[in-house]
Amino acid sequence: MAVFTPVAREQLDGWLASRPVGRLRTFAGIAQGIENTNYFVDTDAGRWVLTLFERIAPEHLPFHLDLMRHLAAHGVPCPDPVADAAGALWAPLAGRPAALVTRLPGRGVERPALAHCPAVGALLARMHVAVADFPGTQPNPRGFDWWLETGSRLVPLLPDAQARLLADELAAQRAAHDGDGQRALPRGAVHADLFRDNVLFDGDTIGGVIDFWFAGVDTLLFDLAVTVNDWCVDDATGALDAARLDALLGAYVALRAPTEAERAAWPMAMRAAALRFWLSRLDDLHRPRPAQQLTPKDPGTFERILLARRAQVPPLPAAREGAHACR
């Protein structure tokens, strides 16, 4: 989250007038993140989060907003998009498509503790089970095709060692993607960005999962790998923390049974998840955007994670008795 597009109070007053959220009291920009413009909005009827979409095309917004509503209907704590008087879940504001959602309790976690990881694993499993009947088909916007396009643009800009690493990993991922094993993996609408700042903890309880703006249809395994690579990692080295890893995966497989194809593809999925975020952070570094408030992310974090995953990935545990089979 960041502030790329400033909004005047008069603009926001007018925009809120068509929504059942009361009168505006205060609003303030949110500095964390690097993708969209976000504000906390307080009215006399409640607390909300306003997002102005800097890169997402308006025609893609219904997928994200409908996914949030679908998951909420299945008991997953998600922000609830607020419709205007005409029933629209988004509308232009300050030259950008914008949406207002309920603000959930809790805060993101800076340093995951062992106790957080089972809750996150169970949350993700519930999300994966819940999307089995979600009808949306929009592809992951930062999926395989994006990796190839972005990677080919970045390779000439990098120092030799990084360029060789990136080119080699892209070739390995292309081979994995074109193989029969990839086609056997269960797919669905995935969050694709379930980092520690996107799961809000209210004490020891998850208050909600936020920031669905990178969601799209991809393999469920990729979504699990993205989550593990943030919640179960030593930030300094990129190595996996065995205790946190066992706790998160144990809670996940207790609710949703991995297939044999997923267990076989797990090492490459972990590498793919590291590659995706290394690419996006490199891209932001080499193509910076102006913002009133911007919190840049260090590409080196995911370069270290990728190197560690290329060296070793512990196996994905087998299904637990009673876990939901999702195929």
C-alpha positions in Angstrom: 0.0 0.0 0.0 1.2 3.5 -0.8 0.0 7.0 -1.8 0.5 7.7 -5.5 -2.7 9.6 -6.1 -3.6 12.4 -3.7 -7.3 12.8 -2.9 -8.8 16.1 -1.6 -11.3 16.0 1.2 -14.0 17.6 -1.1 -13.4 14.9 -3.7 -13.8 12.1 -1.1 -16.9 13.8 0.5 -18.6 13.7 -2.9 -17.6 10.2 -3.6 -18.8 8.9 -0.3 -22.1 10.6 -0.6 -23.6 7.8 -2.7 -22.6 5.1 -0.2 -24.3 4.1 3.1 -21.3 4.9 5.2 -22.2 8.1 7.0 -20.3 11.4 7.0 -16.6 11.6 6.7 -14.6 12.4 9.8 -11.0 11.8 9.0 -8.9 10.1 6.3 -5.1 9.4 6.1 -2.8 7.8 3.5 -1.3 4.4 4.2 2.4 4.3 3.5 3.1 0.5 3.5 3.4 -1.3 0.2 4.2 -0.2 -3.4 1.2 -1.0 -5.7 -2.0 1.0 -5.1 -3.0 4.2 -3.3 -4.7 3.4 0.0 -6.3 5.5 2.7 -7.8 4.8 6.1 -11.3 6.4 6.2 -13.2 7.0 9.4 -16.9 8.1 9.2 -19.5 8.5 11.9 -20.8 5.1 10.8 -17.6 3.1 10.9 -14.0 2.5 9.7 -13.1 1.7 6.1 -10.2 1.3 3.7 -10.2 3.2 0.4 -8.2 1.9 -2.5 -7.4 3.7 -5.7 -6.1 1.2 -8.3 -3.0 2.4 -10.0 -2.4 -0.6 -12.3 -5.5 -2.8 -12.3 -7.8 -2.2 -15.2 -11.4 -1.5 -14.3 -12.6 -4.6 -16.2 -10.6 -6.8 -13.9 -11.9 -5.4 -10.6 -15.1 -7.5 -10.4 -13.0 -10.7 -10.1 -11.2 -9.4 -7.0 -14.3 -7.9 -5.4 -16.4 -10.9 -6.1 -13.7 -13.2 -4.7 -13.7 -11.3 -1.4 -17.5 -11.6 -1.2 -17.4 -15.3 -2.0 -14.8 -16.1 0.6 -16.7 -14.1 3.2 -19.8 -16.1 2.5 -17.7 -19.2 3.2 -16.6 -18.0 6.6 -13.2 -16.5 5.6 -12.7 -13.1 7.4 -12.4 -10.7 4.4 -13.1 -7.0 3.9 -16.6 -6.4 2.6 -16.8 -4.1 -0.5 -19.3 -1.3 -0.1 -21.7 -0.8 -3.0 -22.9 2.7 -4.1 -26.6 3.6 -4.6 -26.6 2.0 -8.0 -25.1 -1.3 -6.7 -21.6 -0.7 -8.1 -18.6 -1.9 -6.1 -16.2 0.6 -7.6 -16.3 4.1 -9.1 -13.8 6.6 -10.4 -12.1 8.9 -7.9 -9.3 11.4 -8.6 -8.9 9.8 -12.0 -8.5 6.3 -10.8 -11.0 3.4 -10.3 -11.6 3.2 -6.5 -13.3 0.9 -4.0 -14.2 1.1 -0.3 -14.1 -1.9 1.9 -14.7 -2.5 5.6 -11.6 -2.1 7.9 -10.9 -5.4 9.7 -9.5 -5.6 13.3 -5.9 -6.5 14.0 -2.4 -5.8 12.6 0.1 -7.4 10.3 2.9 -9.4 11.8 6.5 -8.1 11.4 8.2 -11.2 12.8 6.1 -14.3 12.7 6.2 -16.5 15.8 5.6 -20.2 15.9 2.1 -19.6 17.2 1.1 -17.6 14.2 1.9 -20.3 11.6 -0.8 -22.9 12.3 -3.4 -20.2 12.1 -2.1 -19.0 8.7 -1.9 -22.6 7.4 -5.4 -23.3 8.4 -6.6 -20.0 7.0 -5.1 -20.8 3.6 -6.5 -24.3 3.5 -10.0 -22.9 4.2 -9.5 -20.4 1.4 -8.5 -23.1 -1.0 -11.4 -25.4 -0.1 -13.8 -22.4 -0.4 -12.8 -21.4 -4.0 -13.7 -24.8 -5.4 -17.1 -23.4 -6.5 -15.9 -19.8 -7.3 -16.7 -19.2 -11.0 -14.1 -16.5 -11.7 -11.5 -17.4 -14.4 -9.2 -14.3 -14.4 -5.5 -15.5 -14.6 -2.9 -14.7 -12.0 -1.7 -11.2 -13.1 1.9 -12.0 -11.9 1.9 -15.6 -13.2 4.1 -17.5 -15.6 3.7 -15.3 -18.7 4.5 -12.2 -16.6 7.7 -13.9 -15.2 8.9 -14.5 -18.8 8.1 -11.0 -20.0 9.5 -9.2 -17.0 12.5 -11.4 -16.7 13.5 -11.0 -20.3 13.4 -7.2 -19.8 15.4 -7.3 -16.6 18.2 -9.7 -17.6 20.2 -7.0 -19.6 19.9 -4.6 -16.7 21.5 -6.8 -14.0 25.0 -7.6 -13.0 26.4 -10.7 -14.6 25.9 -13.1 -11.6 22.3 -12.0 -11.1 21.6 -12.1 -14.8 22.9 -15.7 -15.0 20.8 -16.7 -12.0 17.7 -15.1 -13.5 18.1 -16.6 -16.9 18.8 -20.1 -15.5 15.8 -20.0 -13.2 13.5 -18.8 -16.0 14.6 -21.7 -18.2 14.0 -24.1 -15.4 10.6 -22.7 -14.7 9.7 -22.9 -18.4 10.7 -26.6 -18.5 8.6 -27.3 -15.4 5.6 -25.3 -16.7 5.6 -27.2 -20.0 5.8 -30.6 -18.4 2.9 -33.0 -17.7 3.2 -32.5 -13.9 2.1 -28.8 -14.1 -1.1 -29.7 -15.9 -2.0 -32.2 -13.1 -2.0 -29.6 -10.4 -5.3 -28.4 -8.8 -6.1 -24.8 -9.7 -8.4 -22.1 -8.4 -8.7 -18.5 -7.5 -5.7 -17.8 -5.2 -4.7 -14.8 -3.1 -1.1 -15.0 -4.4 0.2 -12.5 -1.9 -0.6 -13.9 1.6 2.4 -12.2 3.2 2.6 -11.4 6.9 1.3 -7.8 6.3 -1.8 -9.2 4.6 -3.0 -11.3 7.5 -4.3 -9.3 10.4 -3.9 -10.7 13.9 -6.1 -9.4 16.7 -4.3 -10.8 19.7 -3.9 -14.5 19.0 -6.8 -14.6 16.6 -6.8 -13.8 12.9 -9.0 -10.7 12.4 -8.9 -11.0 8.6 -7.0 -11.4 5.4 -6.6 -8.3 3.2 -5.1 -7.1 -0.1 -6.7 -9.4 -2.7 -5.5 -7.2 -5.6 -2.9 -9.7 -6.9 -5.5 -12.6 -6.8 -6.1 -14.7 -9.9 -6.5 -18.3 -11.0 -3.3 -20.3 -10.6 -2.2 -23.5 -8.9 -3.1 -23.8 -5.3 0.4 -25.1 -4.7 1.9 -21.8 -5.9 -0.3 -19.9 -3.4 0.9 -22.2 -0.6 4.6 -21.7 -1.6 4.2 -17.9 -1.6 2.8 -18.1 1.9 5.5 -20.4 3.2 8.3 -18.3 1.7 7.2 -15.3 3.8 5.9 -16.8 7.0 8.5 -19.6 7.5 11.7 -17.9 6.4 14.8 -16.5 8.1 14.8 -13.0 6.6 18.6 -12.6 6.9 19.5 -15.8 5.0 16.5 -17.0 3.1 16.6 -20.3 4.8 13.4 -22.0 6.0 12.7 -22.2 9.8 11.9 -25.9 10.3 9.6 -25.4 13.3 7.5 -22.7 11.6 7.4 -24.6 8.4 6.2 -27.8 10.1 3.5 -25.8 12.0 2.1 -24.1 8.9 2.2 -27.1 6.6 0.8 -29.4 9.3 -2.2 -27.1 9.8 -2.7 -26.8 6.0 -2.6 -30.6 5.2 -4.9 -31.3 8.2 -7.7 -29.4 6.3 -6.8 -29.8 2.6 -5.1 -32.9 1.2 -2.2 -32.3 -1.2 -2.2 -34.5 -4.3 0.8 -36.7 -5.2 1.3 -34.3 -8.2 1.5 -31.4 -5.8 4.0 -33.2 -3.6 6.2 -33.9 -6.6 6.0 -30.3 -7.9 6.6 -28.7 -4.5 10.3 -27.9 -4.9 9.8 -26.1 -8.2 6.7 -24.3 -6.8 8.8 -22.9 -3.9 11.4 -21.7 -6.4 8.6 -20.2 -8.6 7.2 -18.3 -5.6 10.6 -16.9 -4.8 11.2 -15.9 -8.4 7.9 -14.1 -8.7 8.7 -11.7 -5.9 12.4 -11.3 -6.8 11.2 -10.2 -10.2 8.6 -7.7 -8.9 11.0 -6.1 -6.6 13.7 -5.9 -9.2 11.1 -4.4 -11.6 10.1 -1.8 -9.0 13.8 -1.0 -8.4 14.6 -0.5 -12.1 11.3 1.2 -13.0 10.4 3.4 -10.0 7.1 5.2 -9.8 6.6 8.6 -8.1 4.6 8.5 -4.9 3.9 10.9 -2.0 4.6 8.0 0.3 6.4 4.9 -0.8 8.0 2.0 1.1 10.4 0.2 -1.3 11.1 -3.5 -0.9 14.6 -5.0 -1.0 15.0 -7.4 -4.0 17.9 -9.1 -2.2 15.5 -10.7 0.3 13.9 -12.9 -2.5 17.2 -13.4 -4.3 18.5 -15.1 -1.1 15.2 -17.1 -0.8 15.5 -18.2 -4.4 19.1 -19.3 -3.9 18.2 -21.2 -0.7 15.3 -23.0 -2.5 17.5 -24.0 -5.4 19.7 -25.6 -2.9 17.1 -27.5 -0.9 13.3 -27.7 -0.2 11.9 -30.0 2.5 9.2 -32.3 1.2 5.5 -31.4 1.3 3.8 -33.5 4.0 1.3 -36.1 2.9 -2.4 -35.7 3.5 -3.8 -36.1 7.0 -6.8 -38.4 7.6 -10.1 -36.4 7.2 -8.5 -33.6 5.1 -10.6 -32.2 2.2 -9.5 -33.6 -1.2 -9.4 -30.6 -3.6 -8.7 -31.7 -7.2 
